[in-house]
Amino acid sequence: MPAGLQKLGAIVTAVEAYQTVPSSVTGAEIQKVFAKGIDGIYFYSPSAVQSFFKKIKGISVDLKRVKFFTIGK
């Protein structure tokens, strides 16, 4: 977007206000939490959803009874 605004003559100063940092939680740790029982998971960003599903890929977790919650749409 900055390049598009600059083409229109705007002076743009890019400021990084948000940075996605990968979680250090492993799939095995997630699996242990599920083994204890879990009712729901609250995600704060689309990248958190993507990260969660990448981490559980290939491990045994039952998502049928888990409710998922997110901020926004």
N, C-alpha and C positions, 0 to 999 in steps of 0.2 A: 503494500500500500504506500509506503513512503515514496517509492519511485514514481508512482502514478500521480501523487500530489505534487512532487517536484516538477514533473512535466507540465503541470498546470500553473506553475509559477510560485508554488508555496515554498516557504523556507521550513524545512522539516528537521526536528531534533528527535531522534528515536531514543526512547527511554524504556529499558526493560523493567516492567513492573511485576512480572510473573515468570517464574522459571519452573519447568517440570523436572523433578528429580526422581529417578527410579527408586522404588521402595526396596529396602534391604530384606524384607520378609521373603522367605523362601516358600516354594510350593509345599514342602514337607511341614513347615510351620503352620501353614494354612490348613493342611490336612489334619494336624493335631487339634486345631480349634474345632474343626467340623466333627471330629470324633467325640468331643466333649458335648456337642450339641450347640446348635446355633439357630436363632429365629430369623435374623435379618442382617442385612449388610447395607450400610449407608455410604454412597459414593459422593465425593465432592467435586469431581470433574470427569469429563469424558476419558481423559488419559488414565484415571484411576480404574475405570471400568475395563479399559483395554489391558492394563497391566495385570489386573486380577485374573482375567480369563487367560492371558498368556502364562501366568504362573501356575494355574491349576490344570493346564493342558497336560494330559498324560497321567494324571494322578486320580485316585478314587475319592471323589467328594459327591455327596448326594445333594443336588440343588433343588429337588422337587418341593421341599417344604420351606425353603428359604424365601423370605420376602426381600426384594431389592428396593432401595430408596435412593433418590438422587435430588440434587438441587437443580432447579430449572426444568426444562422440558426434555 
